[in-house]
Each structure stands twice: as structure tokens, then as C-alpha cells.
Amino acid sequence: MNATAMIDLSHIDELARRLSNLVPPTMRGNGFEDLRDELQENFKSVLQAGLAKLDLVTREEFEVQRAVLLHTREKLDALQQTVAELEAQQTTSAPPR
């Protein structure tokens, strides 16, 4: 699934709204509502396009990889412990020189 499809569009809408509200007061006046709405749509389009270009993963993909990494770490720890035990056995059972 495309990562941009997983992005909550309400967050993009909210950010676009907040950006359009940052228009300087000197630009406000008659017709400001139309300008603000147009700016808000432009901000939204730019944000969506920018996010689409990023190499993002979905939360689900992230959690799957996190679980795989955790499992791999557990196996590595177990292998390190086994190697340490084998090395200890080898040093105790090796004849002196």
C-alpha cells in the first residue's frame, strides 16, 4: 500500500489551514476569504506532493520491520550466549600446554 495513502489527510488539511491563517493582516480585507481558501488549497496540494516524494513507510510496515528486528536481536543474543558457553567449555577442557 502506498505510504501517502496511509497519511491522515486531516493533518494535512489542518496544516494547510494554519498556513493560510498566517497571511499578513495587510493582505486581509475584501475577498480575503477567497484568497485564504485558494492559499489553503495550494498549501494542501504542495504538502501532499512533497509527502508523496518522500520515501516513507506505513506504520504497519514499520511495525513489521520492528518485530523482525526484535526477533533477530533475540536470536543474536542467544547465539552470542551459546558461543560464550562453548568457548568457556573449550578453555576448561583444553589440556594445558
C-alpha positions in Angstrom: 0.0 0.0 0.0 1.2 3.5 -0.8 2.5 5.3 2.2 0.9 8.6 1.2 -2.5 6.8 1.2 -1.9 6.0 4.8 -1.2 9.6 5.8 -4.1 11.2 7.7 -5.3 13.8 5.4 -6.9 15.7 8.3 -3.4 16.6 9.5 -2.6 18.0 6.0 -5.8 19.9 6.0 -5.1 21.3 9.4 -1.6 22.3 8.5 -2.8 24.0 5.3 -5.5 25.9 7.2 -2.9 27.1 9.8 -0.5 28.2 7.0 -3.3 30.1 5.2 -4.1 31.8 8.5 -0.5 33.1 8.7 -1.2 35.5 5.8 -0.2 39.0 6.9 -3.1 41.2 8.1 -2.3 43.7 5.4 -3.4 41.2 2.8 -6.7 40.7 4.6 -9.8 42.6 3.6 -12.4 42.3 0.9 -12.1 39.0 -0.9 -9.7 37.6 1.8 -11.9 34.6 2.3 -11.4 33.6 -1.4 -7.7 34.3 -1.2 -7.4 32.3 2.0 -9.3 29.4 0.6 -7.2 29.4 -2.6 -4.0 29.6 -0.5 -5.2 26.8 1.7 -5.8 24.5 -1.3 -2.4 25.4 -2.7 -0.7 24.7 0.6 -2.6 21.4 0.8 -1.5 20.4 -2.8 2.1 21.3 -2.1 2.2 19.4 1.1 0.6 16.3 -0.5 3.1 16.4 -3.4 6.0 16.9 -1.0 5.0 13.9 1.1 4.4 11.8 -2.0 8.0 12.4 -3.0 9.4 11.2 0.4 10.4 7.6 0.8 8.0 6.9 3.7 6.8 3.6 5.0 3.5 3.0 6.6 3.1 2.4 10.3 2.2 -1.2 9.6 5.4 -1.7 7.5 7.4 0.0 10.3 5.9 -2.3 13.0 6.5 -5.4 10.9 10.2 -4.5 10.4 10.5 -3.6 14.1 9.2 -7.1 15.1 11.6 -8.7 12.6 14.5 -6.7 14.1 13.5 -7.6 17.7 13.3 -11.3 16.7 16.7 -11.1 15.1 18.2 -9.3 18.1 16.9 -12.1 20.4 18.4 -14.8 18.1 21.7 -12.9 18.0 21.8 -12.7 21.8 21.1 -16.4 22.1 23.8 -17.2 19.6 26.3 -14.9 21.5 25.5 -16.7 24.7 25.9 -20.1 23.0 29.3 -19.1 21.6 30.4 -17.8 25.1 29.4 -21.1 26.7 31.2 -23.1 24.0 34.3 -21.0 24.4 34.1 -21.5 28.2 33.8 -25.3 27.8 36.7 -25.3 25.4 39.0 -23.4 27.7 38.2 -25.6 30.7 38.5 -28.9 28.8 41.6 -28.0 26.8 44.8 -29.8 28.1 47.5 -27.4 29.5 50.5 -26.8 27.2 
